[in-house]
């Protein structure tokens, strides 16, 4: 995960529809922006904040760009076509 170097950069990433993550007391907290509001979600809580409230509460927080784990699952078009080609014969 890429560490975000400043709060203003974190806000820019949120405005670009990126998901941010922080770690508070060992718990992962996710942040995203929808309709000019910041949605905050963790295992124990979920709430929506204005940008001003978000800045007031989280200005000193360390954020990282969220990178979802690769499940390793990928649909192969060739195998898919082969399978359905046999299925319909």
Secondary structure, DSSP 8 states (H G I E B T S, - for coil): --B---HHHHHHHHHTT--EEEEETTEEEEEEEETTEEEEEESS-EEEEEHHHHHHHHTT---EE-----------HHHHHHHHHHHT-
